[in-house]
Amino acid sequence: MTTEEIALPELLIEPDRPVLHYWRDVWRYRELFWFFVWRDLLVRYKQTVIGVSWSVLRPLATMAAFSAVFGILAKLPSHGVPYPLLVFAAMLPWNFFANALSEGAASLIGNANLMTKIYFPRIIVPAAAMAVSLIDFVISLAIMAVLMLCSGYFPDWRVAFLPLFLLLGALPMVGGGLWFAALNVKYRDFKHLVPFLLQFGLYLSPVGFTSELVPQRWRLLYSLNPMAGVIDGFRWSLLRGAAELYWPGIILSSSLSLCLLLSGIWYFRKAERVIADVI
């Protein structure tokens, strides 16, 4: 029997699969997701002198700088809370958001060789890249616990709401990460734009100061920054209500964050059909 006589099965890869089938594929490839998470975690600190200690030193250095500028020099109010704790409580969600968004935006370009060789749901790549930042968040949360223990400042019942505010922070993170990951494939300028936006957003967000300093008439407009309400929520949860919860702003930012997440998924699915060709 010749090669021509052998009936070979046909394999049709459909990148634009129906929604239900697509998410079934994502679940089927869950082991690949965990592989990417483990690989990215190892690569992040490969050939570094102090390894994972960077996850400890970076937030501590930022906390010291913000505490010196806003707490000592500017003498901004801290509502009776040690200023380093006030800053570090805000850095927990912000660093998680910024690191995950940055890693997610660059994830497809970093895996370009894999994109063109095999089929799998491409959303796994940015999702895994963003999930790695959760490890840094857990480390930073442990540092926060040590700082609170050393300061004799312990949370109360409000700490039970911390996972809720973490979830609210994950909405714009995932949505924005998917948008930038897809856009970065088509427009490489976004690899320069994302760090600029994050640096700009750091100073617009209430990390080194409290949201109460924003005039009341501007609070709702200020809440268009999705991380403003999340940062206030972290401070409220960890520091015994030291930050005021501005509910109209939290509702507004949460609604916008949900829209960002849904639109990010929609745009990524749309762009996914041509990622292998463009990348």
C-alpha positions as a Python dict, from the first residue, in 0.01 Angstrom:
ca = {
    (1, 'M'): (0, 0, 0),
    (2, 'T'): (144, 333, -104),
    (3, 'T'): (146, 650, 97),
    (4, 'E'): (-117, 804, -130),
    (5, 'E'): (-357, 517, -53),
    (6, 'I'): (-340, 570, 321),
    (7, 'A'): (-639, 775, 439),
    (8, 'L'): (-511, 1030, 687),
    (9, 'P'): (-756, 1184, 932),
    (10, 'E'): (-820, 1554, 890),
    (11, 'L'): (-763, 1790, 1181),
    (12, 'L'): (-947, 2118, 1166),
    (13, 'I'): (-841, 2382, 1417),
    (14, 'E'): (-1111, 2639, 1477),
    (15, 'P'): (-988, 2938, 1675),
    (16, 'D'): (-1333, 3095, 1675),
    (17, 'R'): (-1511, 2814, 1854),
    (18, 'P'): (-1851, 2861, 2019),
    (19, 'V'): (-1832, 3012, 2365),
    (20, 'L'): (-1923, 2696, 2555),
    (21, 'H'): (-1674, 2483, 2362),
    (22, 'Y'): (-1404, 2744, 2408),
    (23, 'W'): (-1429, 2747, 2787),
    (24, 'R'): (-1436, 2367, 2785),
    (25, 'D'): (-1106, 2382, 2598),
    (26, 'V'): (-968, 2620, 2860),
    (27, 'W'): (-1061, 2369, 3130),
    (28, 'R'): (-907, 2081, 2932),
    (29, 'Y'): (-579, 2271, 2909),
    (30, 'R'): (-568, 2358, 3281),
    (31, 'E'): (-247, 2157, 3326),
    (32, 'L'): (-82, 2375, 3062),
    (33, 'F'): (-196, 2678, 3261),
    (34, 'W'): (-21, 2551, 3574),
    (35, 'F'): (287, 2468, 3370),
    (36, 'F'): (304, 2829, 3247),
    (37, 'V'): (259, 2957, 3603),
    (38, 'W'): (543, 2740, 3733),
    (39, 'R'): (770, 2824, 3439),
    (40, 'D'): (711, 3201, 3469),
    (41, 'L'): (773, 3183, 3842),
    (42, 'L'): (1109, 3012, 3789),
    (43, 'V'): (1213, 3243, 3505),
    (44, 'R'): (1129, 3559, 3697),
    (45, 'Y'): (1410, 3513, 3949),
    (46, 'K'): (1648, 3303, 3740),
    (47, 'Q'): (2012, 3417, 3761),
    (48, 'T'): (1931, 3684, 4022),
    (49, 'V'): (2164, 3723, 4317),
    (50, 'I'): (1901, 3744, 4589),
    (51, 'G'): (1617, 3558, 4414),
    (52, 'V'): (1270, 3589, 4566),
    (53, 'S'): (1404, 3843, 4814),
    (54, 'W'): (1322, 4101, 4549),
    (55, 'S'): (956, 4041, 4636),
    (56, 'V'): (1039, 4162, 4988),
    (57, 'L'): (1286, 4442, 4916),
    (58, 'R'): (1089, 4623, 4645),
    (59, 'P'): (771, 4689, 4849),
    (60, 'L'): (973, 4777, 5159),
    (61, 'A'): (1185, 5027, 4964),
    (62, 'T'): (875, 5185, 4808),
    (63, 'M'): (706, 5202, 5148),
    (64, 'A'): (1009, 5378, 5298),
    (65, 'A'): (1021, 5632, 5013),
    (66, 'F'): (650, 5715, 5026),
    (67, 'S'): (650, 5732, 5407),
    (68, 'A'): (943, 5975, 5402),
    (69, 'V'): (796, 6202, 5134),
    (70, 'F'): (430, 6207, 5235),
    (71, 'G'): (452, 6123, 5605),
    (72, 'I'): (765, 6302, 5725),
    (73, 'L'): (818, 6584, 5474),
    (74, 'A'): (460, 6663, 5368),
    (75, 'K'): (318, 6560, 5709),
    (76, 'L'): (-6, 6431, 5560),
    (77, 'P'): (-263, 6294, 5807),
    (78, 'S'): (-269, 5920, 5878),
    (79, 'H'): (-575, 5900, 6109),
    (80, 'G'): (-371, 5766, 6397),
    (81, 'V'): (-225, 5480, 6193),
    (82, 'P'): (155, 5448, 6158),
    (83, 'Y'): (227, 5598, 5817),
    (84, 'P'): (430, 5299, 5691),
    (85, 'L'): (128, 5075, 5756),
    (86, 'L'): (-99, 5320, 5575),
    (87, 'V'): (129, 5313, 5271),
    (88, 'F'): (194, 4939, 5272),
    (89, 'A'): (-178, 4858, 5295),
    (90, 'A'): (-226, 5060, 4976),
    (91, 'M'): (72, 4902, 4804),
    (92, 'L'): (-72, 4552, 4845),
    (93, 'P'): (-348, 4593, 4582),
    (94, 'W'): (-154, 4842, 4369),
    (95, 'N'): (156, 4623, 4327),
    (96, 'F'): (-64, 4323, 4255),
    (97, 'F'): (-253, 4521, 3991),
    (98, 'A'): (54, 4683, 3833),
    (99, 'N'): (273, 4371, 3823),
    (100, 'A'): (-3, 4149, 3687),
    (101, 'L'): (-109, 4402, 3424),
    (102, 'S'): (249, 4449, 3307),
    (103, 'E'): (319, 4076, 3289),
    (104, 'G'): (-10, 4002, 3116),
    (105, 'A'): (45, 4272, 2854),
    (106, 'A'): (383, 4127, 2751),
    (107, 'S'): (287, 3760, 2779),
    (108, 'L'): (187, 3686, 2419),
    (109, 'I'): (495, 3851, 2272),
    (110, 'G'): (713, 3660, 2518),
    (111, 'N'): (561, 3331, 2399),
    (112, 'A'): (556, 3414, 2026),
    (113, 'N'): (741, 3096, 1929),
    (114, 'L'): (478, 2884, 2100),
    (115, 'M'): (185, 3073, 1950),
    (116, 'T'): (275, 2969, 1596),
    (117, 'K'): (340, 2598, 1660),
    (118, 'I'): (51, 2442, 1851),
    (119, 'Y'): (-311, 2515, 1926),
    (120, 'F'): (-441, 2586, 2273),
    (121, 'P'): (-671, 2860, 2409),
    (122, 'R'): (-445, 3164, 2394),
    (123, 'I'): (-613, 3322, 2695),
    (124, 'I'): (-419, 3075, 2909),
    (125, 'V'): (-95, 3265, 2843),
    (126, 'P'): (-191, 3609, 2987),
    (127, 'A'): (-398, 3442, 3259),
    (128, 'A'): (-96, 3241, 3377),
    (129, 'A'): (132, 3547, 3359),
    (130, 'M'): (-108, 3746, 3575),
    (131, 'A'): (-158, 3458, 3818),
    (132, 'V'): (215, 3456, 3900),
    (133, 'S'): (174, 3802, 4056),
    (134, 'L'): (-53, 3643, 4314),
    (135, 'I'): (259, 3483, 4466),
    (136, 'D'): (413, 3827, 4516),
    (137, 'F'): (87, 3946, 4669),
    (138, 'V'): (89, 3664, 4924),
    (139, 'I'): (451, 3747, 5016),
    (140, 'S'): (362, 4115, 5055),
    (141, 'L'): (61, 4024, 5268),
    (142, 'A'): (291, 3824, 5496),
    (143, 'I'): (520, 4129, 5524),
    (144, 'M'): (216, 4339, 5614),
    (145, 'A'): (131, 4093, 5891),
    (146, 'V'): (485, 4119, 6031),
    (147, 'L'): (475, 4500, 6019),
    (148, 'M'): (142, 4506, 6200),
    (149, 'L'): (272, 4261, 6460),
    (150, 'C'): (581, 4475, 6521),
    (151, 'S'): (365, 4788, 6548),
    (152, 'G'): (114, 4624, 6780),
    (153, 'Y'): (-161, 4720, 6536),
    (154, 'F'): (-400, 4432, 6472),
    (155, 'P'): (-703, 4415, 6239),
    (156, 'D'): (-1058, 4363, 6359),
    (157, 'W'): (-1366, 4196, 6205),
    (158, 'R'): (-1331, 4408, 5890),
    (159, 'V'): (-1041, 4189, 5771),
    (160, 'A'): (-1302, 3931, 5663),
    (161, 'F'): (-1391, 4163, 5372),
    (162, 'L'): (-1035, 4165, 5235),
    (163, 'P'): (-1101, 3887, 4977),
    (164, 'L'): (-1393, 4091, 4843),
    (165, 'F'): (-1174, 4394, 4774),
    (166, 'L'): (-906, 4166, 4627),
    (167, 'L'): (-1169, 4037, 4385),
    (168, 'L'): (-1270, 4394, 4297),
    (169, 'G'): (-905, 4468, 4223),
    (170, 'A'): (-874, 4159, 4004),
    (171, 'L'): (-1155, 4273, 3771),
    (172, 'P'): (-970, 4569, 3611),
    (173, 'M'): (-642, 4378, 3632),
    (174, 'V'): (-765, 4085, 3422),
    (175, 'G'): (-971, 4304, 3189),
    (176, 'G'): (-687, 4547, 3128),
    (177, 'G'): (-434, 4266, 3096),
    (178, 'L'): (-637, 4099, 2821),
    (179, 'W'): (-685, 4427, 2635),
    (180, 'F'): (-317, 4516, 2645),
    (181, 'A'): (-202, 4160, 2565),
    (182, 'A'): (-410, 4157, 2246),
    (183, 'L'): (-326, 4516, 2149),
    (184, 'N'): (45, 4460, 2211),
    (185, 'V'): (50, 4191, 1943),
    (186, 'K'): (-85, 4427, 1677),
    (187, 'Y'): (64, 4755, 1800),
    (188, 'R'): (406, 4710, 1958),
    (189, 'D'): (394, 5067, 2092),
    (190, 'F'): (194, 4935, 2386),
    (191, 'K'): (504, 4779, 2540),
    (192, 'H'): (620, 5139, 2601),
    (193, 'L'): (274, 5274, 2685),
    (194, 'V'): (188, 5028, 2963),
    (195, 'P'): (481, 5120, 3197),
    (196, 'F'): (403, 5489, 3144),
    (197, 'L'): (35, 5442, 3230),
    (198, 'L'): (122, 5241, 3541),
    (199, 'Q'): (373, 5501, 3661),
    (200, 'F'): (120, 5777, 3597),
    (201, 'G'): (-153, 5576, 3773),
    (202, 'L'): (64, 5524, 4081),
    (203, 'Y'): (70, 5897, 4153),
    (204, 'L'): (-300, 5937, 4073),
    (205, 'S'): (-395, 5654, 4309),
    (206, 'P'): (-418, 5709, 4687),
    (207, 'V'): (-103, 5509, 4768),
    (208, 'G'): (104, 5776, 4942),
    (209, 'F'): (-199, 5966, 5070),
    (210, 'T'): (-560, 5901, 5167),
    (211, 'S'): (-863, 5959, 4944),
    (212, 'E'): (-1011, 6193, 5204),
    (213, 'L'): (-769, 6458, 5076),
    (214, 'V'): (-961, 6467, 4748),
    (215, 'P'): (-1235, 6738, 4766),
    (216, 'Q'): (-1579, 6588, 4811),
    (217, 'R'): (-1710, 6735, 4488),
    (218, 'W'): (-1440, 6548, 4297),
    (219, 'R'): (-1470, 6214, 4477),
    (220, 'L'): (-1705, 6055, 4224),
    (221, 'L'): (-1487, 6164, 3934),
    (222, 'Y'): (-1181, 6039, 4120),
    (223, 'S'): (-1352, 5702, 4154),
    (224, 'L'): (-1317, 5652, 3779),
    (225, 'N'): (-977, 5524, 3884),
    (226, 'P'): (-1078, 5163, 3963),
    (227, 'M'): (-796, 5118, 4213),
    (228, 'A'): (-902, 5412, 4433),
    (229, 'G'): (-1191, 5221, 4587),
    (230, 'V'): (-989, 4899, 4611),
    (231, 'I'): (-707, 5076, 4798),
    (232, 'D'): (-956, 5238, 5036),
    (233, 'G'): (-1112, 4895, 5088),
    (234, 'F'): (-779, 4737, 5177),
    (235, 'R'): (-705, 5011, 5429),
    (236, 'W'): (-1055, 4984, 5572),
    (237, 'S'): (-1019, 4604, 5606),
    (238, 'L'): (-666, 4588, 5745),
    (239, 'L'): (-642, 4908, 5949),
    (240, 'R'): (-966, 4893, 6148),
    (241, 'G'): (-1162, 5131, 5929),
    (242, 'A'): (-884, 5390, 5903),
    (243, 'A'): (-1003, 5476, 5551),
    (244, 'E'): (-1348, 5597, 5463),
    (245, 'L'): (-1549, 5381, 5224),
    (246, 'Y'): (-1706, 5605, 4961),
    (247, 'W'): (-1983, 5373, 4846),
    (248, 'P'): (-2101, 5570, 4537),
    (249, 'G'): (-1743, 5562, 4412),
    (250, 'I'): (-1697, 5192, 4490),
    (251, 'I'): (-2018, 5105, 4306),
    (252, 'L'): (-1914, 5318, 4007),
    (253, 'S'): (-1560, 5178, 3987),
    (254, 'S'): (-1682, 4820, 4035),
    (255, 'S'): (-1932, 4860, 3751),
    (256, 'L'): (-1665, 5005, 3523),
    (257, 'S'): (-1423, 4728, 3622),
    (258, 'L'): (-1680, 4462, 3536),
    (259, 'C'): (-1736, 4625, 3197),
    (260, 'L'): (-1360, 4634, 3144),
    (261, 'L'): (-1334, 4263, 3224),
    (262, 'L'): (-1617, 4160, 2991),
    (263, 'S'): (-1494, 4383, 2710),
    (264, 'G'): (-1138, 4252, 2761),
    (265, 'I'): (-1257, 3893, 2722),
    (266, 'W'): (-1461, 3989, 2415),
    (267, 'Y'): (-1174, 4173, 2244),
    (268, 'F'): (-920, 3904, 2326),
    (269, 'R'): (-1146, 3635, 2180),
    (270, 'K'): (-1189, 3849, 1870),
    (271, 'A'): (-816, 3908, 1830),
    (272, 'E'): (-729, 3548, 1912),
    (273, 'R'): (-825, 3436, 1562),
    (274, 'V'): (-531, 3621, 1406),
    (275, 'I'): (-272, 3623, 1688),
    (276, 'A'): (-65, 3343, 1532),
    (277, 'D'): (-59, 3524, 1197),
    (278, 'V'): (27, 3869, 1331),
    (279, 'I'): (275, 3777, 1602),
}
